[in-house]
Amino acid sequence: MEIEKVDAEILSLIARRNEIASEIGLTKRKEGARIRDLGRERSVIRSMEKRAKELGVDEDLARQLTRMLINAS
C-alpha cells in the first residue's frame, strides 16, 4: 500500500504543478509575453536529468516525464 500512497502524492504534485503553470500562463498573457520559452524548457529538462542522476533515477525517464509535464501545462 505504500506505493499507492506515493503514486497518489505524485498525482497531487502534478495537479499542483498544473495550477502553477496556469497561473504563469495567465500572467504571461496579461504581459504579452511568449507562453513557451524553449530555452527555459531545455534548461529545466537538463536540470531534471541531473537531479535524476543524483537520485539514481533513469535519466531518460526523467527527460520523458519532464517533457510530458511541460506539454501538459
C-alpha positions in Angstrom: 0.0 0.0 0.0 3.0 2.3 0.5 3.5 2.6 -3.3 -0.1 3.6 -3.8 0.4 6.4 -1.3 3.4 7.6 -3.2 1.5 7.4 -6.5 -1.3 9.5 -5.0 1.3 12.0 -3.8 2.8 12.2 -7.3 -0.7 12.9 -8.8 -1.3 15.6 -6.2 2.0 17.2 -7.1 1.2 17.1 -10.8 -2.1 18.8 -10.1 -0.4 21.5 -8.1 2.2 21.9 -10.9 -0.6 22.4 -13.4 -2.2 25.0 -11.2 1.1 26.9 -11.0 1.6 26.6 -14.8 -1.8 28.0 -15.4 -1.1 31.0 -13.2 2.1 31.6 -15.0 0.4 31.4 -18.4 -2.2 33.9 -17.3 0.5 36.3 -16.1 2.4 35.9 -19.4 -0.8 36.6 -21.4 -1.5 39.7 -19.5 2.0 40.9 -20.0 2.0 40.0 -23.7 4.9 37.6 -23.1 5.5 34.5 -25.1 3.9 31.5 -23.5 6.6 29.0 -24.4 10.3 29.5 -23.8 12.1 26.7 -25.5 15.4 27.7 -23.9 13.9 27.6 -20.4 12.3 24.2 -21.2 15.7 22.8 -22.3 17.2 24.1 -19.1 14.5 22.5 -16.9 14.9 19.2 -18.7 18.7 19.3 -18.2 18.2 20.1 -14.5 15.8 17.2 -14.1 18.2 14.8 -15.8 21.0 15.9 -13.5 18.7 15.5 -10.4 17.6 12.1 -11.6 21.2 11.0 -11.9 21.9 12.2 -8.4 18.9 10.2 -7.1 19.7 7.1 -9.1 16.7 7.5 -11.3 16.9 6.7 -15.0 17.7 10.0 -16.8 15.7 9.1 -19.9 12.6 8.6 -17.6 13.3 12.0 -16.1 13.6 13.6 -19.5 10.4 12.0 -20.8 8.4 12.8 -17.7 9.6 16.4 -17.7 8.6 16.8 -21.4 5.2 15.3 -20.6 4.7 17.7 -17.7 5.8 20.7 -19.8 3.5 19.6 -22.7 0.6 19.1 -20.3 0.8 22.6 -18.9 
